[in-house]
Amino acid sequence: MKQVIQSYKNGKLELAEVPVPLCKSSGLLVKNMNSLISIGTEKLMIDIAKKSLLGKAQARPDLVKRCIDKAKKEGLINVYREAMNRLDEPVALGYSSSGIIIKVGSQVEGFKEGERVACVGAGFASHAEIIWVPENMCIKLPDEVSFEAGAFSMLGGIAMQGIRLADLSFGENATVVGLGLLGLLTVQMLNSYGCRVIGVDIDERKVTMAKRMGASLGLAVGKDDVTAAVENFTRGYGTDAVIITAATRDNSTLELAENICRKKANIVLVGVAEISLTRKSFWEKELSFTVSKAAGPGSIEPIYEQKNYDYPIEYVRWTQKRNIEQFIDLIADKKVVIDDLITQRFKIRQALEAYDMIISGTQQCIGVLLEYSEAQDTNKSDEKVFSQKEIINKPGSKNAGLIGAGMFTKNILLPALRKVKDVNYKAVATTSGMTSAHIAKRYNFDYCTTNYKDLLKDESIDHIIITTRHDLHARMIIEALENKKNVYIEKPLCINYDELRQVAGIYKKAVDNGLKLMIGFNRRFSPLAQEAKECFKARTAPLCMNYRVNAGFIPKEHWTQDPAVGGGRIIGEVCHFIDFLQFICGAYPVSIFAESISGNTGKYLEGDNVVLSIKFSDGSIGTITYAALGSKAFSRERVEVFGEDSVLVIDDFKTASITKAGRQKNIKKMSQDMGYTEEMEYFFNSPNFKADELFRGYLYTALATIKAVESIQEKRRLAVNIDELVIEEAA
């Protein structure tokens, strides 16, 4: 299918051929009929993307500072490479469309195939032939509302929220500054609610349109004395509220708003302006100023938009969805008319022509619609898109398939995989068609898809790399092994007891079939880890080990903090450090005690700040201090190992010191080396892959993290014994 995609790296627009998105359980697959180009927002995105690297840095100084801080810890080369990878990330344009439901997710109620809907939200209601949209981002269209009108829904919701924040009553005077699409919608809605509307713009043609659409007074900046006209129109009081829907690079619109407001009036910024307020005006008039956020409560909130949690109407009367429903009702009642706002229509195949027209400014544009053919085949949910390259598979090479491609995969794992010899890139699968197509093109995969089962069924693929969210790991490991694939999966192995038993149950059969399973515990493959192993290889006594992790804060809303999806930070990340200590001492955990901070923990969850004490089978002991309380400016990881009159220290896998036999050896890398390339090389090409030894360690590590969570809850030390898994599996 076709989709409009922008490169943030160079600003280039592309009408790309991408796979149809996967219909996930919490949303709907919709065949677009129309989508609206948001001229102001999308043109701003394109303008920023076209800036030089310096220009982008000037536009986002906050991100530059973050990169500098990170470079101090990880090295300039790594951070520069990651920044370039992020810039190369494609952006889906569009956030307001309408269409027909062609598939309903298993968890969705209240919608059915064939229904007409409006779709909203950046990343969802894109300019694409078929889109996947969460349930809360879909609104049914009544028969009286056309697909064209429905495509304006997000803009209508944004305008509606601005009006609500202005806190107006019928009969009051409302001034709308900026009479583009958003402003003209606002004028019509205010008029329908019984307000006396004043429309202000620098373009006389738009002022004329506003008057035709219900504005009682229209004023052109530069031609009319706006302040005097508003004062006369309002009987000398000033306007009751100003809603700014213009996009400017200075604070001129805010200065105008201050001048024309009555005392105790409201100013609402819906558009874009430099926020610089005059204290004297705000003090004398006791003005209120608000920046409106999108279409209302729930907008850009993951729990609302992606998890479909609604706010009870008795507490939050007007959410994003209810604002948009009200806007659609106004269209159905003919109180808001869309037809005159549509200035251009383009077929989806002409999308790039539409953007050329908008960027060049050769025509007056207000509402620009993209149209999609009704005749298009919509039964393409398992579509693959093949590359245009000549497919040449090197004899004796391994054929790799990739499932999942988040930021870690794109910034870290795939660049590391590029360095591994004798690997053919066969296929990539992500739930987003755009992401899947981008990865396939950039890394030269033979084809891309949104259905991971396509890779499992592909008999030419013998190695599968899985980098999905944690709750999918166990299931995908089992399916891949059953389909006779060698499996590399990012940590963790699984997130609970039941999954651990299931994976343990299938593994023996897989090994008997000569298959490999490897978890992405990369640190043990780093050059400095190998130095540490060598340092203590001839020891005769147990080790005393300490691993300190300055982990940083992760909001509780993040998917990794959800026990059902990410498993929490102990299961999802602390497994890394348990595995590393296990590698250094060459023994398995036999017991574990974990304790988290208590008392007033503020914004932190139970697993955010913990200390773990681990006893190993060879008598060694290890502590892991995992803290989210620290500063990001401080180093992230430090390992200390004591044994045999020797001390080894590793800092951020960039520097190390070994003190042995009275001498100190210092090692310094140009940049941080976490062992990603070495682990990929081991997975694909090691002639001595220690399958059983590794898997036994994986079981111990996974069980230790589960026991650590239980230890915090039960406040006692717990045994770690994988035999209990075998006993329960056999039962």
ABEGO torsion letter per residue (X at the ends): XBBBBBBAAAGBBBBBBBBBBBBBAABBBBBBABBBBBAAAAAAAAAAAABBAAAAAAABAAAAAAAAAAAAAAEAAAAAAAAAAAAABBBBBEABBBBBBABBBAABBGBBBGBBBBBBEBGABBBBABBBBBAAABBBBBAABBAAAAAAAAAAAAAAAAAAAAGBBBGBBBBBBEABAAAAAAAAAAAAAGBBBBBBBABAAAAAAAAAAGBABBBBBGABBAAAAAAAAAGGAEBABBBBABBBABAAAAAAAAAABBBGBBBBBABBBBBBBBAAAAAAAGBBBBBBBEAEBGBGBAAAAAAGBBBBAAABABBAAAAAAAAAAAAAAGABBAAAABABBBBAAAAAAAAAAAAAGABBBABBBBBBBAABBABAAABBBBBABBBBBBBGBBBBBBBEBBAAAAAAAAAAAAABBGBBBABBBBABAAAAAAAAAAAGBABBBABAAAAAABAABABBBBABBAAAAAAAAAAAAAAGBBBBBBOBABABAAAAAAAAAAAAAAAAAGBBBBBBBAAAABAAAAAAAAAAAABABBBBBBBBBBAEBBBAABAAABAAAAGEAAAAAAAAAAAAAAAAAGBBBABBBBBBBBEBAEABBAAABBBBBBBBAAGBBBBBBBBAABBAABBABBBBBBEGGBBBBBBGGABBBBBBGGBBBBBBBABBBAGAAAAAAAAAABABBBAAAAAAAAAAAAAAAAAAAAAAAAGBBBBBBAAAAAAAAAX
